Amino acid sequence: MPREQLAKMMEFEADRMTGLILKTKTCCPSATSCSKNSTCGPNNPEARLTEQIMAALYLNHPYADP
């Protein structure tokens, strides 16, 4: 976008965000329980391995938190 249009774009964005309602299920899928989901949890060895690899790769980083 051209620099001279930035102010107008910010007005549009502010207007869009005014009535925004965020739901945990929509914006934070990792916050939902996945014990019922077959793609994660103790029933999926691949997911468990990935979780352990991520924890090992990112020891001092938020990515290490499953």
N, C-alpha and C positions, 0 to 999 in steps of 0.2 A: 504494500500500500504506500502511496506517496506520503512523504513527511507532512505535507500541508493538510492531509486528510486525517491525521492521527487524532486530533481533538474530536472530530465528528465520530470516529470509530470508538473512542473511549466513551462518548455519550451513549452510543448504541449498546456497548457492553454494560455500562452502568444500568441502563434501562432494563436490559435482559436479566441482570442479576438481582434486581430489586425484589421480585416476587419469587425468587428461587427457593424451592423446598427440596433439600437433600435428604434422602432416606438411606439408612445404613446399608440396606440390601443393594441399592443402586451404586452408591459411590464407594463402598468399602466391602467388596465381596469376600475378602479374607476374614472379615469380622464375623461372618455368618458361620454357623456350625456346619462342619462338613462330615460329621460322623455318619450321616445318613447317605452321603454322596459316595458312590463307588469309586470315584476318581481320586479320593484322598483318604487319609486315615489309616488305621492299622490293617485294613483289608487289601491295601494296594502296595505291594513291595516296591514298585517303581517310585511311587510318591514318597515312601519312607526313605528310599535311597537318595532321591533328589533333595529331600529335606536335610539329610545328614551331609550331603556334599555341599549344599549351600551354607550350612553352619560351619563346615570346615574351611571353605573358601573365604568366607567373610566373618572372621572371628571377631573383629572390632567394628562391625558395621551393622546397621539395622537389618540388612538382608539376612543376617544369621538367625534372626528370630523367625521361627516357623509361623 
